[in-house]
């Protein structure tokens, strides 16, 4: 009987975003932990539009990808991860790190490195809007305006506090817009401050799209903030943080696999903090689309059966775009 040789070490493409909020942190200890079980092929992170291209080009050389950065960095890699099916290891170095929070990946880079070594990759879903994949949440309205207003410098130097400062200023200026929503055989015309479509659970630096949402449930979680005054949104803030906003009368919430949002004029769509496309926005789910090294999923609470206006629908008015 022939003796088996030692198991070959995995090889990882290792890229860090130096412009992330914590991208300049010394990572020697992180590398040392990873290199106890993985050979690192280090490469500079290219511009966001080229990250997925690099993954496709380097896929034959490696067994997994390890990315250090924030949600925007991970979003830029989503298409390449989907095409190559390389497992992803996450080093959270961004401002909010919502994707890591959703998957219970520690925000301490050293602890996150140990997760990559100790936990097998598991499948998660991807959201999709007009062919662009997203990990956390895509939104139209207030959040898109916030993403456009937040500069890289503000996020880096002020962190999550920067979100609050800019958000408060924008909130005072925000106006409702009309959105035409089609899903599951219904059509609704609504006046809203923001519509959001979630794949994962967390987004926006500590907000929750829905309390029971996970990144592997095969569903999209939709909500629309149909508030009359900005101060009403302040009252909603605790519910937005714990994901129970769908229980309010002026929040429309439902779970679906496909939804289309149209507006009278093109509006930008924010995916994981990046503006990538415009309305009309066709949302869908890509089930079990990519694999990520993360701890086992802890089942959240059950999706509420009633609440808000999630069952309301009305025919579209004539002239709907």
Secondary structure, DSSP 8 states (H G I E B T S, - for coil): ---------EEEEEEE-TTSTTTTS--HHHHHHHTTTEEEEE-----GGGHHHHHHHHGGG-SEEEEEE-HHHHHHHHHHHHHH--EEEEEE-SSS-HHHHHTT--SSHHHHHHHHHHS-EEEEEEEEETTEEESSEEEEEHHHHHHHH--HHHHHHHTHHHHHHHHHHHHHH---EEEEEEETTEEEEEEESEEEEESSSEETTTEES-TT--TTSS-EEEEEE--SSHHHHHHHHHHHHHT-GGGSTTEEEEEESEEEEEESS--EEEETTEEEEESSEEEEEEEEEEEEE-----------SS-TTTT------TT--
